[in-house]
Amino acid sequence: MKTQVENYETKKNSALNLMKNGQLNAYFEALIEMNNYKKYMYTICVN
C-alpha cells in the first residue's frame, strides 16, 4: 500500500509540472496513471 501511495504522489507532482509546462498529452496520460493507482489503493483497502 505504501508504494502505491508513493507512486500516486509522484505521478500527481509530475502531472502538475506537465500542466504548468503546457504538455497536455503527457498531462492527461499522467492523470490516467493516477486514476489507476487510486483504483489499486481502493482495491487494497477493501480487501
Buried (B, 14 or more C-beta within 10 A) or exposed (E): EEEBEEBBEBBBEBBEEBBEEEBEEBBEBBBEBBEBBEEBBEEEEEE
